Amino acid sequence: MNKKKIYIAYTGGTIGMRQSAHGYIPEPGFLQEVLEKMPEFRRDEMPEFTIHAYQPLIDSSDMTPNDWQKIADDIAANYDQYDGFVVLHGTDTMAYTASALSFMLENLDKPVVVTGSQIPLAQLRSDGRENLLDALFLAANYPIPEVSLCFNHSLFRGNRTTKVHADGFNAFGSPNFPPLLEAGIQIQLVKGEVKSATGKPLKVQPIQAQPIGMASLYPGISADVIANILRQPVKALLLQSYGVGNAPQHKQMLDLLSEASEQGIIVVNCTQCLKGSVNMGGYATGQALRDVGVISGYDMTTEATLTKLHYLLNQPLTPEQIREAMQTSLRGELSRN
Ligand SMILES: NC(=O)C[C@H](N)C(=O)O
């Protein structure tokens, strides 16, 4: 039987860490050593896999857009030799990386599954074994050609995920989109579409860090706080508003946002709520934002909004084109009714 070949890009994260006097730390070679002692990964039903360990291995709190670039380039360089890709990554910023890769990898025709764990693979109660077995098995046998995130027996669309639990095994949620697949007793496709590769050429859109401001509204927030954020050389502002996209009807703040929009700063309205969508037509407090040029983030996660802004700001687009693309689904990251 011809086994499928999966490329593992091992970036770091808890899954391969070892206990030290200062807490968990990544250590080169350790993950491979632990895997050698786990025969289940070499069973006949499992695909062949190659591990490429990054130098240095990092805790995902240290991830930057340069690292997203490194992962995207690595996948592109190995694209033709493998049937699918698994990215081993820390959980803290996993949803950001999964979202960023979904935008950067244009014409993706093969599965890219991002996973990691809450407890290191070397520890007795690790969730890393299940997550990595699932990720490899699904990448080989259920090739859904998009960037997904595999955790706790669910496969989610990567750009719909957010870390919802700091210390539970069910660390990720996809609040506004059903899972692509559920791996219970039966493996059940929910929203995912299994397709074999068509041979479309992959294109990587390069990304460099962009100055993006983020402000979460709270009762009593002063316009000065927003003014300070806008004083930086920001190109976009992610505004986390209340409910369906409401903000206080604060003249000074609305004037600031209006000025920012006129200067070409992209101001995106996302809700602080975990579930549901922005609808700025719902209340006068939301309409006031729309009237000053703020655009809707609909039901996008913070992670998807931020990485999509990075993706678009790196291209030669006008502010109007960016606003338009922000409100359009590029990779299934938003739903518009
Ligand atoms: N569970 C984890 O992987 C957390 C770790 N701090 C990381 O994100 O790299």
Ligand as a Chemical Component Dictionary entry (heavy atoms), coordinates in Angstrom:
data_LIG
# 
_chem_comp.id                   LIG 
_chem_comp.type                 NON-POLYMER 
_chem_comp.pdbx_formal_charge   0 
_chem_comp.three_letter_code    LIG 
# 
loop_
_chem_comp_atom.comp_id 
_chem_comp_atom.atom_id 
_chem_comp_atom.alt_atom_id 
_chem_comp_atom.type_symbol 
_chem_comp_atom.charge 
_chem_comp_atom.model_Cartn_x 
_chem_comp_atom.model_Cartn_y 
_chem_comp_atom.model_Cartn_z 
_chem_comp_atom.pdbx_ordinal 
LIG N1 N1 N 0 0.000 24.859 25.667 1 
LIG C1 C1 C 0 0.911 25.630 25.103 2 
LIG O1 O1 O 0 1.433 25.263 24.081 3 
LIG C2 C2 C 0 1.235 26.943 25.770 4 
LIG C3 C3 C 0 2.601 27.489 25.470 5 
LIG N2 N2 N 0 2.882 28.636 26.306 6 
LIG C4 C4 C 0 2.744 27.934 24.023 7 
LIG O2 O2 O 0 1.848 28.556 23.501 8 
LIG O3 O3 O 0 3.760 27.708 23.402 9 
# 
loop_
_chem_comp_bond.comp_id 
_chem_comp_bond.atom_id_1 
_chem_comp_bond.atom_id_2 
_chem_comp_bond.value_order 
_chem_comp_bond.pdbx_ordinal 
LIG N1 C1 SING 1 
LIG C1 O1 DOUB 2 
LIG C1 C2 SING 3 
LIG C2 C3 SING 4 
LIG C3 N2 SING 5 
LIG C3 C4 SING 6 
LIG C4 O2 DOUB 7 
LIG C4 O3 SING 8 
# 
